[in-house]
Amino acid sequence: MIKEIVDFIKNNKWYVLLVLALLGLYFSQFHGGLSSDSEKWDHFGSYIGGIFSAVTLLSVLHGMQLERKRFNEQKDEFEAEKKENEERRRKEEFERTFFMMLEQHNETLRFLENKENGTQNIREYLNSQTIQKRSIVDNIYYYMAQNTSSFKKIRFSMKDDVNYADVNAYFIVLYRILKFIYKNKEFNINKEYSSLLRSFLSRKILLILAYHLSQRDKEYEEFKLYIREFSFLEHIDLMELEKQFINICVFNYLNARQVLDDIDYVFDNIVDKSSQELIAYIIASRNYDNKSLDFFRNLILRKKDGIMNNTLLSEIHLNGIQDHLFLHILRDLDKDSFEGNHSVISAYNVYYDLIG
């Protein structure tokens, strides 16, 4: 009950003050009784009239103030709702365009990954029987992953290749959709849309993309910016290229590769004593010269620690090795492009002096 009275007074304070004022005037003029003097009533009426005029003016001003406040609140609500509707409309338009572009992207990618569409054009390394029933992506991926040639020779071979012409057209589609996401990056919260796009790319096409962006001029800087901004190569697998690079470094491709395969290329495993003994046995059974054997053993042991010292680097046979695809990818693409990929980030630390 008391709360209701307090609320009533708060909501009707002007009227309460008016009543109190009238009562105060009444008691001050008549001292609690009714006067029979008409002159006093005239004075009292004048007082009351002046008070009512002032109260009326204040009421009008107060009403105008409330009306203006209500108008401003409604205006703010309208502007907020208008902005919200505009943001919703822009996001709906963005999503509609994004998914339309994504469908075009996926259709192009399906063509590249269809095993019926691979052509027998890379004759320098793979014979026609090997290429049969391989997709365009497979043809190019295995050519890169298993090719011991320099980067310059690979680029020259790819320049006029029919398979790569189709891949190049696909990368134009990929570039446009990445550019579209970047221009609307306020909607790409937590890389939601760029990650969705990336989920459709296999590790093979990611490796080809990394090659595609390596050793390029300034016109590719924008493309590389989008790759870096979205950490688009987070799920790339450079293991095959690194194996190949190490194999070339120790001059004996097949034997060095066998060692790597036998230990499953998991360097943490060599902490175990039995694994070290297995490596020693495998190395001893191969026909390595002493220099290559020592280098290879040190490389494996030191890679586990994520560091390659200058002495070990100086032992690497650099004739053509600096132009290897593995080093070019690390050298030409920003580390942020691989953010989240611990294997690649570790490779940056191990081969720092070779790519710096």
C-alpha positions in Angstrom: 0.0 0.0 0.0 2.8 2.4 0.9 4.6 1.6 -2.3 1.5 2.4 -4.4 1.2 5.8 -2.6 4.9 6.6 -3.3 4.5 5.6 -6.9 1.4 7.7 -7.3 3.2 10.7 -5.8 6.1 10.2 -8.2 3.9 9.9 -11.2 1.7 12.9 -10.2 4.1 15.1 -8.4 2.9 18.3 -10.1 -0.7 17.7 -9.0 0.3 16.9 -5.5 2.4 20.1 -5.2 -0.6 22.1 -6.6 -2.9 20.6 -3.9 -0.4 21.3 -1.2 0.1 24.8 -2.4 -3.6 25.5 -2.5 -4.0 24.1 1.0 -1.1 26.2 2.2 -2.7 29.4 0.7 -6.0 28.5 2.2 -4.7 28.1 5.7 -2.5 31.3 5.3 -5.5 33.3 4.2 -8.3 32.0 6.4 -6.4 30.4 9.2 -8.4 27.2 9.0 -11.9 28.7 8.6 -14.0 30.3 5.9 -13.8 34.0 5.6 -16.9 36.2 5.0 -14.7 39.0 3.7 -15.3 39.3 -0.1 -12.1 41.3 -0.5 -10.0 38.5 0.9 -11.8 36.0 -1.5 -10.9 38.4 -4.4 -7.2 38.3 -3.4 -7.3 34.6 -2.9 -8.9 34.1 -6.4 -6.2 36.2 -7.9 -3.6 34.0 -6.3 -5.3 30.9 -7.5 -5.6 32.2 -11.0 -1.9 33.1 -11.2 -1.0 29.7 -9.9 -3.2 27.9 -12.4 -1.8 29.9 -15.2 1.8 29.1 -14.2 0.8 25.4 -13.7 -0.8 25.3 -17.1 2.3 26.8 -18.7 4.5 24.3 -16.9 2.2 21.5 -17.9 2.4 22.5 -21.6 6.2 22.8 -21.5 6.4 19.5 -19.7 4.2 17.9 -22.2 6.2 19.3 -25.1 9.4 17.9 -23.4 7.8 14.5 -23.0 6.7 14.5 -26.6 10.1 15.5 -27.8 11.7 12.8 -25.7 9.2 10.2 -27.1 9.9 11.4 -30.6 13.7 11.0 -30.1 13.2 7.6 -28.6 11.0 6.5 -31.5 13.5 8.0 -34.0 16.4 6.1 -32.3 14.4 2.9 -32.4 13.5 3.5 -36.0 17.2 4.2 -36.9 18.3 1.1 -35.0 15.7 -1.1 -36.7 16.5 0.4 -40.0 20.2 -0.3 -39.5 19.5 -3.8 -38.3 17.3 -4.5 -41.3 20.0 -3.1 -43.6 22.6 -5.4 -42.0 20.3 -8.3 -42.3 19.6 -7.5 -45.9 23.4 -7.1 -46.7 24.2 -10.4 -45.0 21.4 -12.2 -46.8 22.7 -10.7 -50.1 26.2 -11.7 -49.1 25.2 -15.3 -48.3 23.2 -15.6 -51.5 26.1 -14.4 -53.6 28.6 -16.5 -51.6 26.7 -19.7 -52.0 26.2 -19.1 -55.7 29.9 -18.5 -56.1 30.6 -21.6 -53.9 28.5 -23.8 -56.2 30.4 -22.5 -59.2 33.7 -23.2 -57.4 32.7 -26.7 -56.4 31.5 -27.5 -59.9 34.9 -26.4 -61.3 36.7 -28.4 -58.6 34.6 -31.5 -59.3 35.7 -31.4 -62.9 39.4 -31.2 -61.8 39.0 -34.2 -59.4 37.0 -36.4 -61.8 39.2 -39.3 -62.8 37.8 -39.3 -66.3 39.1 -35.8 -67.1 42.9 -36.3 -66.6 44.8 -35.9 -69.8 48.1 -37.6 -70.6 50.1 -34.5 -71.1 52.9 -34.7 -68.5 55.2 -36.9 -70.3 58.4 -35.7 -68.7 57.9 -37.8 -65.6 54.9 -40.1 -65.8 54.2 -42.5 -68.6 50.8 -42.9 -70.1 49.9 -46.1 -68.1 50.6 -44.3 -64.8 48.4 -41.4 -65.7 45.3 -43.5 -66.8 42.3 -43.0 -64.6 43.9 -40.2 -62.7 42.2 -36.8 -62.3 43.8 -33.5 -63.3 44.6 -32.8 -59.7 46.2 -36.2 -59.2 48.3 -35.8 -62.3 49.7 -32.5 -61.2 50.0 -33.4 -57.5 52.1 -36.6 -58.1 54.2 -34.8 -60.7 55.2 -32.2 -58.1 55.4 -34.5 -55.1 57.6 -37.1 -56.9 59.6 -34.8 -59.2 63.2 -34.3 -58.2 63.7 -31.5 -60.7 64.2 -27.9 -59.6 61.4 -25.5 -59.1 62.4 -23.6 -62.3 62.1 -26.8 -64.4 58.7 -27.7 -62.9 57.4 -24.2 -63.6 58.7 -24.5 -67.2 57.0 -27.9 -67.6 53.7 -26.6 -66.3 53.7 -23.4 -68.4 52.0 -24.9 -71.4 50.5 -28.1 -69.8 46.9 -28.8 -70.7 46.1 -30.1 -67.2 47.5 -27.0 -65.6 45.5 -24.7 -67.9 42.4 -26.1 -66.3 43.8 -25.7 -62.8 44.8 -22.1 -63.6 41.2 -21.3 -64.6 40.1 -22.9 -61.3 42.4 -20.6 -59.3 40.8 -17.6 -60.9 37.5 -18.7 -59.6 39.0 -19.3 -56.1 40.7 -15.9 -56.2 37.3 -14.2 -56.9 35.5 -15.9 -54.1 38.3 -15.1 -51.6 38.3 -11.5 -52.7 34.5 -11.4 -52.2 34.8 -12.8 -48.7 37.7 -10.3 -47.9 35.6 -7.3 -49.1 32.8 -8.5 -46.8 35.0 -9.7 -43.9 32.7 -8.2 -41.3 30.5 -11.2 -42.0 33.4 -13.7 -41.9 33.4 -13.9 -38.1 35.9 -16.5 -36.9 36.7 -17.2 -40.5 33.3 -19.0 -40.9 32.9 -18.6 -44.6 36.6 -18.8 -45.7 36.8 -22.0 -43.6 33.7 -23.4 -45.3 35.3 -22.7 -48.6 38.6 -24.3 -47.6 36.8 -27.4 -46.4 36.1 -28.3 -50.0 39.8 -28.2 -51.0 41.8 -31.5 -50.6 45.4 -31.5 -49.4 46.5 -32.2 -53.0 44.9 -29.0 -54.3 46.3 -27.0 -51.4 49.8 -28.1 -52.3 49.2 -27.1 -56.0 47.8 -23.8 -54.7 51.0 -23.2 -52.7 53.1 -24.0 -55.8 50.8 -21.7 -57.9 51.5 -18.7 -55.6 55.3 -19.3 -55.2 57.8 -17.2 -57.2 55.2 -14.8 -58.6 55.3 -11.1 -59.3 53.4 -8.3 -57.7 50.1 -9.1 -59.5 49.7 -12.1 -57.2 50.2 -10.1 -54.0 46.5 -9.6 -53.5 45.8 -13.4 -53.9 48.6 -14.1 -51.3 47.1 -11.5 -49.0 43.7 -13.4 -48.9 45.6 -16.7 -48.3 47.5 -15.1 -45.4 44.4 -13.3 -44.0 42.3 -16.5 -43.8 45.2 -18.9 -42.9 44.0 -20.8 -46.0 46.9 -23.3 -46.1 46.4 -24.5 -42.5 45.7 -28.0 -43.6 48.3 -28.4 -46.2 50.6 -31.4 -46.0 54.2 -30.8 -47.0 55.5 -34.1 -45.7 56.1 -35.7 -49.1 58.0 -32.6 -50.3 60.1 -32.5 -47.2 60.9 -36.2 -47.5 62.0 -35.6 -51.1 64.1 -32.6 -50.1 65.9 -34.6 -47.4 66.5 -37.4 -49.8 68.1 -35.1 -52.3 70.2 -33.6 -49.6 71.8 -37.0 -48.7 72.4 -37.9 -52.4 70.5 -41.2 -52.3 66.8 -40.9 -53.0 65.6 -44.5 -52.6 67.6 -45.4 -49.5 67.0 -42.2 -47.6 63.3 -42.4 -48.4 63.2 -46.0 -47.1 64.6 -44.9 -43.8 62.0 -42.1 -43.5 59.2 -44.5 -44.4 60.3 -47.2 -41.9 60.2 -44.8 -39.0 56.8 -43.4 -40.3 58.4 -40.0 -40.4 57.4 -39.3 -36.8 60.5 -37.7 -35.3 59.1 -37.9 -31.7 59.3 -41.7 -32.0 63.1 -41.6 -32.1 63.2 -40.6 -28.4 62.5 -44.3 -27.7 65.7 -46.3 -27.5 64.4 -49.1 -29.6 63.5 -46.7 -32.4 67.0 -45.3 -32.4 68.4 -48.7 -32.7 66.1 -49.4 -35.6 67.3 -46.3 -37.4 70.9 -47.2 -36.7 70.2 -50.7 -38.2 68.5 -49.3 -41.3 71.2 -46.8 -41.9 73.9 -49.3 -41.4 72.3 -51.6 -44.0 72.3 -48.9 -46.7 75.3 -48.0 -48.9 75.7 -44.4 -47.7 79.0 -42.7 -47.8 80.1 -41.5 -44.3 79.4 -37.8 -45.0 75.8 -38.5 -46.1 75.2 -41.0 -43.3 76.4 -38.5 -40.6 74.3 -35.7 -42.2 71.2 -37.8 -42.4 71.5 -39.1 -38.8 72.1 -35.6 -37.5 69.3 -34.2 -39.5 66.8 -36.7 -38.1 67.9 -36.1 -34.5 68.0 -32.3 -34.8 64.7 -32.0 -36.5 63.1 -33.6 -33.5 64.3 -30.5 -31.5 62.9 -28.1 -34.1 66.3 -26.6 -34.7 69.0 -27.0 -37.4 72.3 -25.6 -36.5 74.7 -23.8 -38.9 77.2 -26.7 -39.0 74.5 -29.0 -40.3 73.3 -26.5 -42.8 76.8 -26.1 -44.2 76.9 -29.8 -44.9 73.9 -29.7 -47.2 74.6 -30.1 -50.9 73.3 -26.8 -52.3 73.7 -27.5 -56.0 70.0 -27.0 -57.1 68.7 -27.7 -53.6 67.9 -24.0 -52.9 65.6 -24.1 -55.9 63.5 -27.0 -54.5 59.7 -26.6 -54.4 59.6 -27.4 -50.6 61.9 -24.4 -49.8 60.1 -22.1 -52.3 56.8 -22.7 -50.6 58.3 -21.9 -47.2 60.2 -18.9 -48.5 57.5 -17.3 -50.7 54.4 -17.7 -48.6 53.9 -15.9 -45.3 54.0 -18.1 -42.2 50.5 -16.8 -41.2 49.2 -18.6 -44.3 49.8 -21.9 -42.4 48.7 -20.7 -39.0 47.4 -23.7 -37.0 49.6 -26.2 -38.9 52.3 -27.2 -36.4 54.2 -29.3 -38.8 54.8 -26.5 -41.3 55.5 -23.9 -38.6 58.1 -26.3 -37.2 59.6 -26.5 -40.7 60.0 -22.8 -40.7 62.1 -23.0 -37.6 64.2 -26.0 -38.8 65.0 -24.5 -42.2 65.1 -20.9 -41.2 68.6 -20.3 -42.5 67.8 -21.8 -45.9 64.6 -19.8 -46.5 65.6 -16.5 -44.8 
